[in-house]
């Protein structure tokens, strides 16, 4: 049996490092938010998923059976996206989405779909399918403590690279970016085009880094006061110092993005999950409380103060309904939900259907709703939005359950990272569209898979063949 397990681990080794390479490289080509970029990564994800599934075909569950609840929820969402793009009789479309039929009849179409933009919905379906494959890959390949740590370290390294790249461009006064030659403005964006996607990405990577710190904190409830003090000092200044420096660098990059909700999402999610962890984690280390407090003292009041936190504060104070048009966009977008209530107007269709509902007092062109929850409700209807909320709530439940129940420190840290990432994403989604960026969505899907792993994986020692 040990020999068989060792062989399976060996077969997973090369695909796992390719998986890590994909994770690290994802944000570099403009946040993978261009068709050529996300198409290349989709091909890599599809190929790797096919290979790993074929390699593990002899096993009972190809590595995902114990996570079947989440897999079935994703399959339900994918089925909805597929249903939107398959041709249907006009009578069926009339019954399920009368507004879609009206649009097709007005255009004298001969084929009828639930989606009002079949081309974009097809692109969106392929994206969803690739994200599902990424979910499966994570569940298959991240199957031991070593791989968990390597994945979190890779996400930490990716975020640190982005933070250094984005911050240095501003500090050095660069006029154009080193990659792709894009114009550099007064805010940090890293290799992303949109600063809020950049800020959201750093929030996700910060979650991974903080999870690593929490996983490394020693249980000190049985230590003497002297040893306990030494444990806390080691946690803050010892081998974890490199991780702590990376976190500080990413906070600098986040603050220099001047993203209001990106910064709010990070600090709010870190504070809330930190307090929850102090209650849920059994036999917790005193270092956890010290770390949570030090993170805010060092990052919020010292590091960030020198790199523009005051400017973020000013932007928040100057924000008003009079100066923002996003509230008018939300106002104009709600009637779309009324016209396409159950199945939506089709994945990726917002940019093409919104102009028909846009009032004259909204002058700019909006290709996204600046509220991911609203955009999901428009494009996938109440059914799709319900599935999204169930997936998110189930993920948070699994993370908090693991935080409370699991004894191994790696699962405590992993569950902390997942809970923080999901809460931060939900906060940011309420005023922006972070899930519309392929790199951001990919990292978020990895965190969803990690919630299942934190709750259901049994750690075993890997024996060499």
Helices and strands as residue ranges (DSSP letters): H 2-25, G 30-32, H 35-55, G 65-67, H 68-85, H 90-96, H 98-106, H 118-141, H 145-171, H 195-216, H 225-237, H 241-256, H 260-280, H 286-295, I 296-303, G 304-306, H 309-318, H 326-339, H 350-353, G 354-356, H 372-405, H 409-429, G 434-436, H 438-456
